Amino acid sequence: MDKQHLKGAADKAKGAVKDAAGKLTGDKSLQAEGKMDKAKGEARGAVGDVKDSLKK
């Protein structure tokens, strides 16, 4: 796992927590932030995958 994969996993985890907290409290803004963080994590993971494939 490289740096991009680790950052992506951290962003996805942070986003999941924010999303869940937003759902529990009814805070649409926090929920939206969580979804954005999860999407950012997915993107970083994809960048890591591309970097891995170029190293081969």
HELIX and SHEET records of a PDB file:
HELIX    1   1 LYS A    3  THR A   25  1                                  23    
HELIX    2   2 LYS A   28  LYS A   55  1                                  28    
END                                                                             
